[in-house]
Amino acid sequence: MIDQKRISSKYIILFFVILFGIGLISIKDYGVSSDEHNTRLKGFITLNYLGEKFIPEINQDYKDDKDIATFEEAGRIKYYGPLFDAPVALFEVLLGIKDKKDQFLFKHYFCFFLFFISLIFFFKIANNRFENKILALLGVLIIFLSPRIFANSFYNGKDLVFMSFIIFSMYFGLSFFKKPNFKNCLKFSLFAALAIDIRVLGVIIPALIFGIIFLKIIVTKVHMKEYFLNSFLILPFLSIFITLFWPFLWEAPVNNFIDAFKVMSNYEIEILNFFRGEIISAGAVPWNYIPIWILITTPIFYIIFFLIGLVNFLINLSFFNKIKNTNNFYQDLLFLMLIFGSIFSVIFLGSTLLNGWRHFYFIYPSFVMITLCGFNYIYKIIKK
């Protein structure tokens, strides 16, 4: 492996510039997904609500003769967080984008830019974990070159945007885990709230961060006062930020959030899936639906090294007393809990699933982190 000390900042910047350039020249090669009309509408419903509430005269001028639904008329679409779609709708109006093709193309640029920024934060997560820039860049490349992820990074304003915000939330969550000060507490609360405002499932990151903090306190009994004090502040900050950036919650924050969580945890919809040669309902998929989709759409090279990383983690557990004081152990535990906890929960709950495993793209960065653990393990063996 190349000596990472020779990798200066200018080469890392060049690496990301190349990825950004590849993305920009690829955007026009992708069309419009079936969800994009509804997500665009969701943005304008939220924008209309804000306009009626704060600037009704100007709002009416922009609306003109368009019939935009209210939250009461919007049906289940109102339960989706608007954090991505509302700003895109606002810029579409302010920039005066009238052509339908240009409207969706603009959203694709927005979606890819957000994905690109999340890759930078993933690099930070991986570099902090391995203290190896080469390995961190490899992880970025794995995500970027994964066929499903690359394609969806342009037109999937739901699942890829959610994955991006999970990366942001995870980065600031791990920063708080390492240094539980007030500044990191505030940053984590903000970005965890933004992830939740994209999709309520984002609550999984605060839950897992609290879990590894509690485990570390029980096992090592370090920083108890600092952890408890600032962890206690996360909940009120989180509640404030979630409500602030999700206008649907303003009228009844607790009740509307609970309703959204209930609806989105098991979204009932009459859609058929073609799976293993059979046509099956989205509400009656077999337990292995998600695992099989992940296996058949993820390059085998990644899967092999993920399994090596998983086995290595399990082996290290037998030396628990030696690793219990290391941050790496708790980080890897977080990644694995996110992966397997998410998959097992939908199997246990019998959730509605459709369109492959796109609803689970948010676990892919954690999958790549464990893959890097496997790669690092093999590299160390070869080096010896």
LUMLUMBA-322497 format. One line per field, with one value per residue (C-alpha): x, y, z; residue number from 0. Coordinates in nm, 2 decimals, padded with zeros to 4 digits. Layout:
! residues N
u <- [X:...]
v <- [Y:...]
w <- [Z:...]
k <- [NUM:...]
! end
This chain:
! residues 384
u <- [00.00:00.12:00.27:-00.01:00.23:00.30:-00.07:-00.09:-00.41:-00.37:-00.40:-00.70:-00.86:-00.77:-00.93:-01.26:-01.25:-01.23:-01.52:-01.72:-01.64:-01.74:-02.07:-02.14:-02.09:-02.30:-02.61:-02.78:-02.75:-03.02:-03.39:-03.67:-03.78:-04.14:-04.12:-03.99:-04.33:-04.46:-04.15:-04.15:-04.52:-04.43:-04.18:-04.44:-04.70:-04.46:-04.36:-04.72:-04.78:-04.49:-04.60:-04.96:-04.83:-04.57:-04.60:-04.95:-04.95:-04.62:-04.71:-05.03:-04.84:-04.60:-04.87:-05.07:-05.35:-05.17:-05.39:-05.15:-05.29:-05.28:-05.14:-05.50:-05.56:-05.22:-05.29:-04.99:-04.75:-04.74:-04.57:-04.26:-04.00:-03.96:-03.61:-03.47:-03.77:-03.88:-03.55:-03.53:-03.88:-03.78:-03.48:-03.68:-03.92:-03.65:-03.45:-03.76:-03.71:-04.02:-03.92:-04.02:-03.70:-03.49:-03.69:-03.60:-03.25:-03.19:-03.31:-03.07:-02.78:-02.90:-02.92:-02.58:-02.41:-02.55:-02.43:-02.08:-02.06:-02.16:-01.86:-01.63:-01.78:-01.75:-01.38:-01.35:-01.53:-01.31:-00.99:-01.07:-01.14:-00.83:-00.59:-00.51:-00.60:-00.55:-00.80:-01.04:-01.02:-01.07:-01.39:-01.51:-01.43:-01.63:-01.94:-01.90:-01.85:-02.12:-02.36:-02.68:-02.55:-02.39:-02.71:-02.94:-02.72:-02.87:-03.24:-03.32:-03.42:-03.55:-03.32:-02.98:-03.06:-03.15:-02.82:-02.63:-02.78:-02.72:-02.35:-02.36:-02.55:-02.30:-02.00:-02.12:-02.25:-01.90:-01.74:-01.97:-01.88:-01.51:-01.54:-01.87:-01.86:-02.14:-02.02:-02.03:-02.36:-02.52:-02.38:-02.49:-02.84:-02.88:-02.77:-02.95:-03.26:-03.20:-03.17:-03.50:-03.66:-03.58:-03.71:-03.83:-03.61:-03.32:-03.39:-03.18:-02.85:-02.92:-03.05:-02.73:-02.50:-02.68:-02.63:-02.26:-02.21:-02.41:-02.20:-01.88:-01.98:-02.08:-01.77:-01.50:-01.66:-01.49:-01.62:-01.94:-02.02:-01.94:-02.12:-02.43:-02.45:-02.42:-02.61:-02.90:-02.90:-02.93:-03.29:-03.43:-03.20:-03.31:-03.68:-03.64:-03.45:-03.68:-03.98:-03.81:-03.72:-04.05:-04.34:-04.59:-04.51:-04.57:-04.94:-04.91:-04.54:-04.59:-04.91:-04.80:-04.46:-04.61:-04.85:-04.57:-04.36:-04.66:-04.73:-04.37:-04.28:-04.51:-04.63:-04.92:-04.93:-05.07:-04.76:-04.64:-04.27:-04.11:-03.88:-03.72:-03.95:-04.27:-04.51:-04.56:-04.72:-04.50:-04.68:-04.60:-04.24:-04.04:-03.79:-03.49:-03.61:-03.36:-03.06:-03.10:-03.13:-02.82:-02.62:-02.72:-02.67:-02.34:-02.01:-01.88:-01.54:-01.71:-01.91:-01.60:-01.41:-01.72:-01.74:-01.37:-01.43:-01.72:-01.53:-01.24:-01.47:-01.61:-01.26:-01.16:-01.46:-01.28:-01.01:-01.27:-01.06:-00.80:-01.03:-01.30:-01.11:-01.06:-01.29:-01.25:-01.44:-01.74:-01.74:-01.74:-02.01:-02.22:-02.18:-02.28:-02.58:-02.70:-02.67:-02.81:-03.05:-03.22:-03.25:-03.37:-03.62:-03.80:-03.79:-03.94:-04.21:-04.30:-04.26:-04.38:-04.09:-04.06:-03.82:-03.53:-03.34:-03.34:-03.50:-03.19:-02.93:-02.87:-02.69:-02.44:-02.18:-02.17:-02.13:-01.84:-01.68:-01.68:-01.55:-01.26:-01.20:-01.17:-00.94:-00.72:-00.70:-00.58:-00.33:-00.18:-00.14:00.03:00.25:00.38]
v <- [00.00:00.35:00.53:00.75:01.01:01.10:01.17:01.55:01.75:01.86:01.50:01.44:01.75:01.64:01.30:01.46:01.71:01.41:01.24:01.56:01.60:01.25:01.31:01.63:01.49:01.18:01.36:01.41:01.03:00.95:01.00:01.08:00.82:00.74:00.90:01.24:01.39:01.33:01.45:01.77:01.82:01.76:02.04:02.28:02.18:02.27:02.59:02.69:02.63:02.85:03.12:03.13:03.15:03.43:03.61:03.53:03.82:03.72:03.35:03.41:03.59:03.30:03.04:03.22:02.98:02.66:02.44:02.33:02.11:02.19:01.95:01.84:01.76:01.61:01.26:01.04:01.26:01.50:01.24:01.26:01.50:01.80:01.91:01.83:01.90:02.23:02.41:02.27:02.39:02.74:02.76:02.65:02.94:03.20:03.10:03.10:02.75:02.69:02.40:02.06:01.89:02.17:02.15:01.78:01.82:02.10:01.86:01.60:01.84:01.93:01.56:01.47:01.77:01.66:01.31:01.44:01.65:01.33:01.15:01.41:01.34:00.97:01.02:01.20:00.91:00.65:00.85:00.90:00.53:00.39:00.69:00.60:00.84:00.57:00.34:00.63:00.72:00.36:00.36:00.67:00.51:00.19:00.39:00.61:00.32:00.09:00.06:00.11:00.40:00.59:00.57:00.67:00.96:01.16:01.09:00.94:01.24:01.01:00.72:00.87:01.20:01.01:00.81:01.13:01.28:00.95:01.00:01.36:01.24:00.96:01.18:01.43:01.15:00.98:01.32:01.36:01.01:01.09:01.44:01.48:01.85:02.11:02.21:01.85:01.80:02.09:01.98:01.62:01.73:01.95:01.70:01.41:01.62:01.70:01.32:01.26:01.54:01.36:01.03:00.95:00.64:00.88:00.83:00.52:00.71:00.90:00.57:00.39:00.67:00.66:00.28:00.28:00.57:00.38:00.06:00.25:00.41:00.06:-00.11:00.15:00.40:00.70:01.05:00.96:01.32:01.48:01.21:01.23:01.61:01.67:01.35:01.48:01.80:01.62:01.53:01.88:02.02:01.73:01.80:02.17:02.11:01.84:02.06:02.37:02.22:02.02:02.26:01.97:01.93:02.29:02.27:01.95:01.84:01.53:01.39:01.46:01.31:00.99:00.97:01.01:00.74:00.50:00.56:00.54:00.24:00.02:00.20:00.02:00.03:-00.19:-00.26:-00.59:-00.71:-00.95:-01.16:-01.50:-01.57:-01.48:-01.18:-01.10:-00.82:-00.55:-00.62:-01.00:-01.03:-01.32:-01.27:-01.30:-01.02:-00.76:-00.99:-01.14:-00.80:-00.68:-00.99:-00.99:-00.61:-00.56:-00.65:-00.98:-00.82:-00.60:-00.88:-01.10:-00.83:-00.74:-01.10:-01.09:-00.77:-00.92:-01.23:-01.02:-00.82:-01.14:-01.28:-00.96:-00.99:-01.29:-01.03:-00.80:-00.68:-00.56:-00.37:-00.24:00.09:00.15:00.38:00.16:-00.12:00.10:00.25:-00.09:-00.20:00.10:00.01:-00.35:-00.26:-00.02:-00.29:-00.59:-00.40:-00.24:-00.56:-00.78:-00.51:-00.52:-00.90:-00.91:-00.64:-00.77:-00.43:-00.33:-00.35:-00.27:-00.18:-00.39:-00.26:00.11:00.19:00.04:00.23:00.42:00.11:00.10:00.34:00.12:-00.18:-00.02:00.07:-00.30:-00.39:-00.16:-00.34:-00.66:-00.50:-00.36:-00.69:-00.87:-00.60:-00.63:-01.01:-00.96:-00.69:-00.93]
w <- [00.00:-00.08:00.22:00.34:00.47:00.11:00.05:00.09:00.11:-00.26:-00.37:-00.16:-00.30:-00.66:-00.58:-00.48:-00.77:-01.01:-00.85:-00.86:-01.23:-01.31:-01.14:-01.32:-01.66:-01.57:-01.44:-01.78:-01.85:-01.60:-01.63:-01.38:-01.13:-01.05:-00.70:-00.82:-00.91:-00.56:-00.39:-00.59:-00.50:-00.13:-00.15:-00.29:-00.03:00.25:00.07:00.03:00.40:00.49:00.24:00.37:00.72:00.68:00.35:00.21:-00.05:-00.21:-00.18:-00.38:-00.66:-00.69:-00.68:-00.94:-01.05:-00.93:-00.70:-00.43:-00.15:00.22:00.48:00.55:00.18:00.12:00.25:00.34:00.15:00.45:00.67:00.46:00.59:00.36:00.45:00.10:-00.12:00.02:-00.03:-00.38:-00.45:-00.31:-00.54:-00.83:-00.78:-00.70:-01.01:-01.23:-01.37:-01.58:-01.81:-01.67:-01.78:-01.62:-01.30:-01.25:-01.38:-01.13:-00.85:-00.98:-00.95:-00.60:-00.50:-00.63:-00.47:-00.13:-00.19:-00.28:00.04:00.24:00.07:00.23:00.57:00.51:00.44:00.77:00.95:00.79:00.84:01.21:01.25:01.07:01.08:00.72:00.43:00.17:00.33:00.38:00.01:-00.08:00.12:-00.06:-00.39:-00.29:-00.22:-00.53:-00.76:-00.62:-00.91:-00.72:-00.51:-00.81:-01.02:-00.74:-00.63:-00.92:-00.91:-00.57:-00.36:-00.08:-00.01:-00.12:00.05:00.37:00.34:00.31:00.62:00.81:00.72:00.86:01.17:01.22:01.19:01.45:01.67:01.67:01.74:02.04:02.15:02.15:02.30:02.48:02.51:02.46:02.11:01.98:02.16:01.98:01.64:01.68:01.79:01.48:01.22:01.39:01.37:01.01:00.93:01.12:00.92:00.60:00.73:01.09:01.08:01.14:01.52:01.49:01.50:01.83:01.98:01.88:02.00:02.33:02.33:02.28:02.53:02.79:02.72:02.75:03.08:03.22:03.09:03.15:03.39:03.22:03.17:03.35:03.46:03.12:02.92:03.14:03.15:02.77:02.67:02.88:02.67:02.34:02.38:02.43:02.15:01.93:01.99:01.91:01.59:01.47:01.51:01.38:01.04:00.99:00.95:00.96:01.33:01.42:01.50:01.72:01.75:01.96:01.80:01.45:01.50:01.65:01.36:01.11:01.29:01.28:00.92:00.80:01.01:00.81:00.50:00.36:-00.02:-00.29:-00.50:-00.64:-00.64:-00.88:-00.65:-00.72:-01.02:-00.84:-00.81:-00.45:-00.26:-00.10:00.23:00.22:00.12:00.27:00.55:00.31:00.07:00.19:00.24:-00.10:-00.28:-00.10:-00.20:-00.57:-00.62:-00.43:-00.59:-00.46:-00.38:-00.12:00.03:00.08:00.27:00.47:00.59:00.68:00.87:01.06:01.15:01.27:01.49:01.64:01.70:01.88:02.11:02.27:02.38:02.52:02.81:02.57:02.33:02.57:02.62:02.25:02.05:01.74:01.91:01.99:01.64:01.48:01.71:01.61:01.24:01.29:01.51:01.24:00.97:01.14:01.37:01.07:00.88:01.17:01.27:00.94:00.94:01.29:01.21:00.87:00.72:00.37:00.13:-00.24:-00.52:-00.39:-00.09:-00.18:00.16:00.32:00.13:00.46:00.60:00.31:00.46:00.77:00.54:00.37:00.70:00.80:00.45:00.52:00.85:00.65:00.40:00.67:00.85:00.53:00.46:00.81:00.76:00.42:00.56:00.84]
k <- [0:1:2:3:4:5:6:7:8:9:10:11:12:13:14:15:16:17:18:19:20:21:22:23:24:25:26:27:28:29:30:31:32:33:34:35:36:37:38:39:40:41:42:43:44:45:46:47:48:49:50:51:52:53:54:55:56:57:58:59:60:61:62:63:64:65:66:67:68:69:70:71:72:73:74:75:76:77:78:79:80:81:82:83:84:85:86:87:88:89:90:91:92:93:94:95:96:97:98:99:100:101:102:103:104:105:106:107:108:109:110:111:112:113:114:115:116:117:118:119:120:121:122:123:124:125:126:127:128:129:130:131:132:133:134:135:136:137:138:139:140:141:142:143:144:145:146:147:148:149:150:151:152:153:154:155:156:157:158:159:160:161:162:163:164:165:166:167:168:169:170:171:172:173:174:175:176:177:178:179:180:181:182:183:184:185:186:187:188:189:190:191:192:193:194:195:196:197:198:199:200:201:202:203:204:205:206:207:208:209:210:211:212:213:214:215:216:217:218:219:220:221:222:223:224:225:226:227:228:229:230:231:232:233:234:235:236:237:238:239:240:241:242:243:244:245:246:247:248:249:250:251:252:253:254:255:256:257:258:259:260:261:262:263:264:265:266:267:268:269:270:271:272:273:274:275:276:277:278:279:280:281:282:283:284:285:286:287:288:289:290:291:292:293:294:295:296:297:298:299:300:301:302:303:304:305:306:307:308:309:310:311:312:313:314:315:316:317:318:319:320:321:322:323:324:325:326:327:328:329:330:331:332:333:334:335:336:337:338:339:340:341:342:343:344:345:346:347:348:349:350:351:352:353:354:355:356:357:358:359:360:361:362:363:364:365:366:367:368:369:370:371:372:373:374:375:376:377:378:379:380:381:382:383]
! end
